Amino acid sequence: MKLFHKFFLPFLSVALVPLAFMGWSARRQVQSSLRRISGDIQIQTAKRASDHISQYLENIHNALTVAQDNPEFVYNRSVQSNSIRALLDNYPFFSGLSLFTRDFRLAYSSARSFSAWDGFGKDWPRVRETVRKNGFYLSPVTFSSAGYPETVLVTNVGSDPENPLGFLAGRINLVELSASLKSLDVGGGTILVYDKNSAMIAHSSEKDLFPKPLSPPDGFQKADEGEFFRDGKPMWWTKGEVGGMSDGWTVIFEQSTDIVFQAVNSLKRKMFYVFAGSVFLAVILCWIVIRRVVVDRLEEIQNAVEAIRNRNFNLSLKVNSGDEIGQLAQGVVDAAKVLEKQVRTSTIGIMIQKLSHDLRKPLTNIRGSLETARRHITGSDAVAEKHLGFIQEAVGQGLDYIEEMLTLGKDRRPPQKVPTDMNALIQSILERMHFPPGVDVSLKLGTVPSCPVDPAEVSRAFTNILSNAIDACPGSAGKIEISTAVQNGSVSFTIKDSGKGMSEEVQKKLFDDFFTTREGGTGLGMGIVKRVVERHDGKISVLSKLGEGTAMTLSFPA
């Protein structure tokens, strides 16, 4: 009622047609900008929920792998009982666990509150083939007699997927998935999860354990977002696909449009009540008051919105009142801060690409000159030729690094994979690296097969990790251990340092572009490492603790 008190007397003397028009125009522009911002937030929320569900399924799969390396799990009833009971006690998402022999006979079963489950019947050969190919099988979602959604996750027993000792099947109560979704901050919205048959299997509603299933928006299979009505209320939805282990699961994040436009709608309603009583007012007096109290402020907000569109975030917009216009102004200021951060990150990437483009030509000229110099001294000075080769290779790596910067965020050509001796590759990299006198480097190279990798890309990733390990050593002194081994059919190499280590917060952001804790760092090195590993279908793991150093392992399929 604050605006009503301010405008009561002047609004009685004139119909506020000019003010209504200007308020309507400003409201539309602010609403359009806020809707775009809200759309970005909804997309991020839907993706965050999809990633959460993928990780949830991965955690369940990891829990079941307790049996993969224990052959006694199939034959020893005591091991079976203890292991399965431990799984049920430690992981509430399991409603039951069943162990089957390699010929699909039920060997052991335990459940929380209902009868044991006897398997897939005639579908077992198809399940076994899926486990052999993917390492797991996730059944279609079914619903219990109480209406609760369930699925079954199957993994093999034993380390050889081609010749498993048996199969471990976990019945998963997806009500626990709903409980985990409630921990996500969804800004007053609701996350709904549907299977490939459009049946709701999980939700983030705080009202019920598992409410009456809510139908998905019409046409959600073909669109990524849209507006619809839920129980007569306008809603906006955004879709996210659950990747990884799920079988066609879809996330729908829906949010009431009233939440997005709360300040605008509040202003609209209260101004309408004020306008209804404004019929005969003194035109000049009313215009002066309205111009000062409302129009100027709305124009200021409109100018601020236009400045945001032009990427000018240094707003002079003053929020000096607590009424609805002040709330609207505060919303624009808050939105500008969020957008400024996003634009700043984008601008840094553009600057890096510009600098990389400017450096590429002189480095190309240097490489050409080195090739000419090597042709002239071939055979006459072996040492000079060797070091010119090192320089030429370093220039080539620099050009490859520049190419990485120029294609940051874009699709690149596939890696040029060739059979590569990883031990020889590591030794050639170390031969070119410079280590401070106080850093002690030790090698523990195991017997490993050749890997189909792009040597240039893997060298770049290895060099980035090794450079970080050197920088982490306190006072240019410390120990770095480099080892190779074969693990689960993959060739892995580990770089372990005795440096200062990393906090959990730093580890969470380690592979984010432009994130760095080093003064003068670009924050791109570890992001490049992650992309190289992903392009080779490999895996990366990090073990670090403050004050105890860091161990980083890269694995590539053999």
N, C-alpha and C positions, 0 to 999 in steps of 0.2 A: 504493500500500500504506500510505499515511499513516493513513487511517481504520482500517485493520486493526490497526495498532500501538496506536492509541488505545483501541480498544474490545475488544481480545482478551480481557483478564481479566474485565471486567464482563459481556460478552456470554455468557460461559460459564455464568453462574449463572441466567439467566432467558430465556425466549423473548421476543423483542423485538416482540411484537404491537403494543403501543401506539405504539412508535417507528415501526414499519413503516407503520401507518395514517397517522400524522401526516406522515411523509416522503412517502407516496404522495399525500396531499392537497395538500401544498405543491408537490410536483413537478408535479401536474396544473395547478395555478393558474399557476405560473411558465411551464410549457410552453405553456399557452394564450396568455399574454401575449407570450412570445417568438415564438410562431407568427404572431400578428397583426403584430408588428413585422417579422418576416422576410417576411411577405406583402407589406407595403408596400415593403420593399427590393427584392423580386423584381419587383414591378410597375414600380418606377423603373428597374431594370436592363433589363427588357424594352423599356421605352419608349426608354431611352438607346440600346439596340442598334438599334431601329427608326429612330430619328433618324439614327444613324450610317450606316445603309444608304441612307436617303434622300439624305443629303449625298454619299455615295459615288457614287450614280448621277448626282446633279446635277453633281459634279465631272467625271465622264466626259462628260456633255452639254456642259459648258462647254469642255472640251478640243476637242470637235468643232466648236464654233462658230468656229474659226479660219478656216473657209472661207466664212462667211456674207457677209462684206463684201469679198470679193476675187473679182471676176468672172473674173480671169485663171486662177483655180484650175481652171476647167473646160477652158480652151483651151490653156494653156501647160504643156507636159509638164515643163519644168524646175521650175516653181512646184509642180506636183503632186508630183514626186519629192521635192523638198526639204521640203515641208510634211509630207507623209505620213511620210517618214523621221524627221523631227523628232518627230512624234507618237509613233512607235514607240519612239524612243530615250528620250523623256522620260516616257512613261506605260506602265509594265509591264503594266497590265491589258489593253492592246490586243494581241490575238494576230494581228490582221490588219486592214487598212483597204482599202476599195474605193471608187472614185469612179465614179458612173454619170451619164450625161447625162440631160437632162430626159425623153427617150423611153426611158429604162431600159437603154441600152446601156452595157456596161462600158467605161470610158475608161482607168482605171488601177487597179492593185491591187498591194498589197505585203503579205507575211505573214512571220512569224518563222520557222516551221519546217514549214509544210505548204502545199499548193497553194492558188492563189487561189480566191476564192469568187465565183460568178457571179450572185448576187442572189436575188430571191424568185420569179422566174418569173412565173406567171400571177397571183400575189398582189400584183404591183407597184401596180396601181391602188388597191387597198385601203390599201397602205402609204402611197402618196402622199396619199390623202385624210386619213389619220391624222396625217401630218406637217403637212398644211395646217391642221388643226384644233388640234393640240396643240403644234406646234413640234418634235415628235420622234415616233419610233415605236420601241417596245421589243418585240422578238420574244419569243415563248414560249421557255422554257429548253429546250435540247437537250443531249445528252450525247455527247461524242466517243467514238471507239472505245476510248480508254484509260479511259473512265468519268468524265472531267472535265466539269463543267457549263459551258455556253456560252450566250450570248445575243447578239443583234445590236441595236445602237442606230443609228438612221438620223436624220439631220438634213438640212435643205435647204441648198443652196449659193446664196448671194445673200441680200440683205436682204428681198426680197419673197416671203413664203410663198405668195401666190396665184399667182405666176409664177416658180417657182424656176429657176435656171440648171442645176441638177443635184441630185444627192443624194450625201452622204458617209455610208457605212456602216462602223461599227466593230465588229469581232468582239471580244467581251469574254470573257476567260477568268476565270470566277468563282472560281477558286482564289485569285486575288489578293484577292478580297473576304474569303475565309476568313482570309488572312494579316492583313488589316486588323482583323478582329474579335478577333484574339489580343491586340491592344493594349488592349482594354477590360478594366477591372478587374471581374471577375464573381464574386469571392468564392468561388472553388472550384467554381463551376457551369459549365455549358456552354450556349452560344448555338447554336441550330440554326435554319436558315432554309429554309423550304419554299415551293415555288411553288404556284399554284392547283390543281395536280394532286397535291399532297401529296408531291412528290418533293423530297428534300433537295438543296439547291443550294449551301449554305455552312455553315460551322461555326466554332467557336472552339477546337476540340480541339487540344492541344499534341502529341498522339501521332503523328499522321500528316498528310501533305500533304492527302490527301483519303481518309478512312477508308471502310470499308464503310458505305453509306447506312444511317442509323438511322431507323426508322419513327416517325412522330409519335404522341403519345398518342391513344388512342381518344377520339372525340368532341370533339377540340380545335376543330372548326369551330363548334360550338354553345356551348362554354364558354370562359371566360377563364382558368381555373386549375383545378388538380386534382391528385390523387395517383395514381401508377401505379408499375409495377415495370419496371425496365430491367435485364435480365440477372439477375433475382432480387433486385435491390436496390430498396428503396422510394425513390421520387423524388417531388419536388413540382415542378410545371411552371406557368409563367405565360406568357400569350400577349400578343403585341404585333403590331399591324397596321402594315406598311410602307406609308406613304402616298407622295405625290409621284408619281414616275415609274414605280414598280413596277406590275406587272400582277397584283395579288392575292397578293403575297408575304406570308408570315406568319413572325414570329419566335417561337420557343419557347425560353424560358429555363428549363432544368431544373437542379435542385440536389438532392443527396442529403439526405434528412431527417436523416441522421447529423450533417451539418455544422451544421444548425440547432440540434439538441438534443444536441450533443456533451457539454457539461458535465453535463446531466441524465442522459443515458444512462450516462456514466462513473460517476456517483454511484450510479445504480441497480444497475449490475453489481457494483460493489465492496461495496455494502451487502448484496447478496444473498449473496455469499460469506461475509460476516461473520455474517449471520443463520443460515446453514446450520449453523454450529458452536455456536449459542447455544441450549442446551436447559434447563440447570438453573443458575440464577443467584440470588444473594440479591436479592430484589425491592426492598428499600429502598435498598441500596447502589447497585444498578444504576440505579434510577430517579433518584437524586440525580446520578449521573455523567452519565446520558443527558440528563437535564433541562438540565444546565448546558452540556454539550458539544455536543449535537445539537438537542434540541427548542427551546430558547430561540433558537438561531441560525436554525432553520428558521421559527419563528414570526416572528422579526425579518424574514426574507426575505418571508414571507407578508404581513406588515403593510406592507412596502415595496411589494409588488405591488399591494395594496389602495390604498395612497396614490397610486400611479401611476394607477390607475383613476379616482381622485377628483381627478386633475390636481394633486396635491400632490407637487412634485418636490424639495422640500427634505428629502431623506432623511437620517435619522440612522444609516443602515445602515453598519456598520463592516466593512471588509475587512482583517482583521488576521491572516490565515493563507493559506497557499498550497495547502491541500488542496482536495478537490472542492467542499465547501460554500463555501469562499472563492472558488473560481472561479465558482460559481453566483451568489454575492453580487456579484462584480465584473461579471458579465454583466447583472444587474439594474441596477446603478449606471450602466453604460454605456448601457443601453437608456433609462434615465430621462433622461440628458443629451440623447439624440437626440430623444425625445418632447417634452422641455421646449422645445427650439428650435422645433419645429413648432407647439406650442401657443402659444408667445409670438407667432409670426408671425400665427396665426389671431386671437389676442386683439387685436393692433394693428388688424387689419382691422375687427373688431367695434367697437372704440372709435371708429375713424374714421367708421363708419356712424352711430354714436350721435351724435357731434358734428355730422355733416352734417345729420342729421334735426332736431337742436335749432336749427340755424342757418337752416333753410329757411323757417320761419314768419316770423321777423322780416324776412328779406330779401324775402319775398312782400309783407309790409305796406309795406316801403319802396318797392317797385315800384309798388304801388297808389297810394301818396301821390305819387310822382313823376308818374304819369299824371294825377292830379287837378291838380297844380301846372302841368303843361304845358297843360292845357285852359284854365286861368285866365290864362296869360300869352301865349297864342297870338297872334302878330302884334304884340304890344306891345313885346317885347324879344327881338330875334332872337338876340343873343349868349346871353342866359340860356336861351332855348329850345334852342339848339344844345347847350350844355353839359349841360342837364338831359337831353337826348336821349342824350348820351354816358354820363351817370351811369345812366340807365335801362337802356341796353344793357349796361353793365358789370355792373349788378345781375342782368340776365338771364343773362349769362355765368356769374356766380357761382352762380345757381340751377341752370344746366345742369351746372356742375362738381359741385355738391352731388348732383345726380341721378346723375352718374357715380360718385360715391363710394357712394351708396346701392345702386347696382346692380353694384358691384364684384364680379366673380366670378359674376354672374348673367346670364341671357339678357336683352338689351335689345331694344326695338323696332328694326326696320330703320332705317338712316339715311334721312332725308327728302331724297332727292336732287332737285336742280333744276339746270338749266343755269346755270353760274356763271362769270363773268369772273374768272379767278384774279388777274390784275393788279389789277383794281379791288378785289378782296377784300383783297389784301395792302396796298394803299394805305390802305384804310379802317382796317385794323388798326394800321398805323403812325401814323395820325392820332390814335389813341387811346392809343398807348403813350407812356410817359415814359422818356426816355433821359438818362443822366447827361451833364453838359456835356462831359466829356472823350471821349465815345464818338462816333466819326464813322460815320454810316450812309450807305451808297451803294446805289443801285438800278441794276440792269441787267436791265430787264424786256423780254423778247423778245416777238415777235408769237405769241401762243398762242391756240388755240381755246377755246371754253367747255367746261367739264367738268361732267358730272352728279355733283355732290357735295352733301353736307349742309353748307351754309355755316357753321352754328354749330359743328359738330364739327371741320371743317377749321380754322376760326379758333382753336379751343381748342388744336389741335395746333400750329399756327404760333406762337401766343402762348407756349406752353410752351417750344418750341425757342428762340425769340427771347429769352425771359427767361434761359434757361441761357447763351446767348451773351453777354448783358450781364453776368451774374455772373462769367463766365470772363475778362472783360477785366481785366487787373491794375490795381488802384487806380482803378476806374471810368474807365479810359482805354483806348482801342484802336479798332480798325476792325471794322465789321460790313458785309459785302457780301451783298445779297439779289438773286438773279437767277432768271429763269424761262426755260424753253426747252421745245422739243418733242423728245422722244427716243423712238424706236421706237414711235411711235403713242401715247405718253403725254405728258401735261403734267407737267413737274417743276419744283419750285422748290427752290433751294439757299440755305441760310443759312451763311455762312462767317465765322468770327471769328478775330481775331489773339490769342486768349487763351492760357491755359497748356496747353491740350491735355489728352489723356487717355492713360493707360497701357493696354497691351493687357488687363491684368487688369480695369481699370475698364470697358473697352469690352465685355467679355464679360458683365458684370452690368448694363449700362446700362439695359436694358429690364425688369429684374426689379422687381416691386413691392416697395416699402419699401427699396430700395437707394438711398442717396444719399451723396455726399461733401461736401455743403454743410451747414454748421452750421445747424440749425433747419429743414432741408428735410424733406419728407414722404416722398420717394422714390417718388412716384406719377406725377409729370409725364411722364416718358418712357414709362412703362407705358401711360398714356392715349394718347400719340402712337402707340405701336405698335398699340393696339386700333383707333384711328381709321383708320389706314392699312389694316389687315387688313379692317375692315368695308367699306372702299371697294375692295377687291381691288387695292390699290396695293402699292408697294414702298418700302422705306426703306434707305438706305445711309449709312454713317458712315466718314469718313476723318479720322483724328486722330493727332497725334504730340506727345509731351511737348515743350513749349516752342515749338511751331510753330502751335498753334491747331487748330480743328476745323471740318470742313465736313460738314453733314448735308443729304441730299437726299431729298425725298418725291416720288414719282411716282404720278399718278392716271390711269387710262384716260380717253382723250378721248371 
